[in-house]
Amino acid sequence: MRLLTNMLNDTNKPNRCEINLQSLNKNKIAICRCWKSKKFPYCDGSHNQYNEDNNDSLGPAIIKIEE
């Protein structure tokens, strides 16, 4: 199973990113939606500071893989 997501490249234009979920050997991943993660495209919890700074409640997209 692959996850296709849009990311920005160096020119800030949308760029497609493919993540091979089977190679991660995980049944759940968190994808960053605040664009602040140092582990992008994965969530590192940076949305907590983003939410505090922007009075928001943004969180990651949680993707669960069911066997």
GROMACS elastic network, one bead per residue, 0.5 to 0.9 nm:
[ bonds ]
;  ai    aj funct       b0    kb
    1    19     6  0.86771   500
    1    20     6  0.63871   500
    1    21     6  0.58821   500
    1    22     6  0.63578   500
    1    65     6  0.88165   500
    2    18     6  0.64533   500
    2    19     6  0.55440   500
    2    21     6  0.56798   500
    2    22     6  0.77984   500
    3    17     6  0.80978   500
    3    18     6  0.57187   500
    3    19     6  0.51394   500
    3    20     6  0.66007   500
    3    21     6  0.69359   500
    4    16     6  0.67606   500
    4    17     6  0.57498   500
    4    19     6  0.65531   500
    5    15     6  0.83949   500
    5    16     6  0.58188   500
    5    17     6  0.52971   500
    5    18     6  0.65805   500
    5    19     6  0.81454   500
    5    41     6  0.86745   500
    6    14     6  0.60107   500
    6    15     6  0.54957   500
    6    17     6  0.59120   500
    6    18     6  0.88034   500
    7    12     6  0.86882   500
    7    13     6  0.81527   500
    7    14     6  0.55749   500
    7    15     6  0.50107   500
    7    16     6  0.59518   500
    7    17     6  0.63350   500
    7    40     6  0.89882   500
    7    41     6  0.77216   500
    8    11     6  0.74205   500
    8    13     6  0.52971   500
    8    15     6  0.53403   500
    8    16     6  0.81814   500
    9    12     6  0.52842   500
    9    13     6  0.57908   500
    9    14     6  0.65052   500
    9    15     6  0.58425   500
   10    13     6  0.75459   500
   11    14     6  0.87363   500
   12    15     6  0.86390   500
   17    41     6  0.86734   500
   19    22     6  0.89236   500
   19    23     6  0.86384   500
   19    24     6  0.87319   500
   20    23     6  0.56046   500
   20    24     6  0.69784   500
   21    24     6  0.52960   500
   21    25     6  0.70934   500
   21    26     6  0.73073   500
   21    27     6  0.83224   500
   21    28     6  0.89340   500
   21    29     6  0.84702   500
   21    65     6  0.82774   500
   22    25     6  0.55184   500
   22    26     6  0.73026   500
   22    27     6  0.86190   500
   23    26     6  0.82187   500
   24    27     6  0.86033   500
   24    29     6  0.89571   500
   26    29     6  0.70442   500
   26    64     6  0.87760   500
   26    65     6  0.79458   500
   27    63     6  0.82671   500
   27    64     6  0.57134   500
   27    66     6  0.70180   500
   27    67     6  0.85146   500
   28    62     6  0.69667   500
   28    63     6  0.55339   500
   28    65     6  0.59892   500
   28    66     6  0.89333   500
   29    42     6  0.75469   500
   29    43     6  0.84581   500
   29    61     6  0.82446   500
   29    62     6  0.58557   500
   29    63     6  0.53489   500
   29    64     6  0.66351   500
   29    65     6  0.85784   500
   30    41     6  0.86588   500
   30    42     6  0.58361   500
   30    43     6  0.54570   500
   30    44     6  0.85393   500
   30    60     6  0.56224   500
   30    61     6  0.55591   500
   30    63     6  0.62859   500
   30    64     6  0.88420   500
   31    40     6  0.77533   500
   31    41     6  0.57407   500
   31    43     6  0.51909   500
   31    44     6  0.89744   500
   31    60     6  0.53049   500
   31    61     6  0.50114   500
   31    62     6  0.63607   500
   31    63     6  0.76392   500
   32    35     6  0.62493   500
   32    36     6  0.77452   500
   32    37     6  0.65085   500
   32    39     6  0.86008   500
   32    40     6  0.64072   500
   32    41     6  0.55672   500
   32    42     6  0.52016   500
   32    44     6  0.76281   500
   32    45     6  0.84508   500
   32    46     6  0.86214   500
   32    47     6  0.80488   500
   32    59     6  0.75299   500
   32    61     6  0.66101   500
   33    36     6  0.82045   500
   33    37     6  0.87027   500
   33    41     6  0.83496   500
   33    42     6  0.89273   500
   33    43     6  0.78131   500
   33    47     6  0.79960   500
   33    58     6  0.73861   500
   33    59     6  0.66728   500
   33    60     6  0.54237   500
   33    61     6  0.67908   500
   34    37     6  0.73704   500
   34    43     6  0.87033   500
   34    46     6  0.76962   500
   34    47     6  0.58284   500
   34    50     6  0.72886   500
   34    51     6  0.89883   500
   34    58     6  0.69479   500
   34    59     6  0.74350   500
   34    60     6  0.76855   500
   35    38     6  0.87928   500
   35    40     6  0.72487   500
   35    41     6  0.80438   500
   35    43     6  0.89516   500
   35    46     6  0.86214   500
   35    47     6  0.83826   500
   36    39     6  0.87922   500
   36    40     6  0.76666   500
   36    43     6  0.86337   500
   36    44     6  0.86592   500
   36    45     6  0.88996   500
   36    46     6  0.58471   500
   36    47     6  0.69573   500
   36    50     6  0.77180   500
   37    40     6  0.51001   500
   37    41     6  0.73339   500
   37    42     6  0.70252   500
   37    43     6  0.57845   500
   37    44     6  0.54745   500
   37    45     6  0.71258   500
   37    46     6  0.54447   500
   37    47     6  0.76736   500
   38    41     6  0.85342   500
   38    42     6  0.83380   500
   38    43     6  0.81621   500
   38    44     6  0.68018   500
   38    46     6  0.79970   500
   39    42     6  0.53639   500
   39    43     6  0.65511   500
   39    44     6  0.62122   500
   40    43     6  0.65009   500
   40    44     6  0.79580   500
   42    60     6  0.84381   500
   43    46     6  0.72473   500
   43    47     6  0.80998   500
   43    59     6  0.86886   500
   43    60     6  0.62363   500
   43    61     6  0.85601   500
   44    47     6  0.80193   500
   45    48     6  0.59402   500
   45    49     6  0.81302   500
   45    59     6  0.83643   500
   45    60     6  0.83599   500
   46    49     6  0.57146   500
   46    50     6  0.64745   500
   46    51     6  0.87629   500
   47    51     6  0.58132   500
   47    52     6  0.84315   500
   47    57     6  0.83040   500
   47    58     6  0.64644   500
   47    59     6  0.61497   500
   47    60     6  0.78111   500
   48    51     6  0.51730   500
   48    52     6  0.63320   500
   48    53     6  0.87253   500
   48    57     6  0.82450   500
   48    58     6  0.81109   500
   48    59     6  0.79619   500
   49    52     6  0.50471   500
   49    53     6  0.60944   500
   49    54     6  0.84954   500
   50    53     6  0.51727   500
   50    54     6  0.60038   500
   50    55     6  0.81065   500
   50    56     6  0.75169   500
   50    57     6  0.87424   500
   50    58     6  0.80913   500
   51    54     6  0.51904   500
   51    55     6  0.53404   500
   51    57     6  0.55121   500
   51    58     6  0.63837   500
   51    59     6  0.86346   500
   52    55     6  0.53648   500
   52    56     6  0.68497   500
   52    57     6  0.84346   500
   53    56     6  0.79288   500
   54    57     6  0.87495   500
   59    62     6  0.88891   500
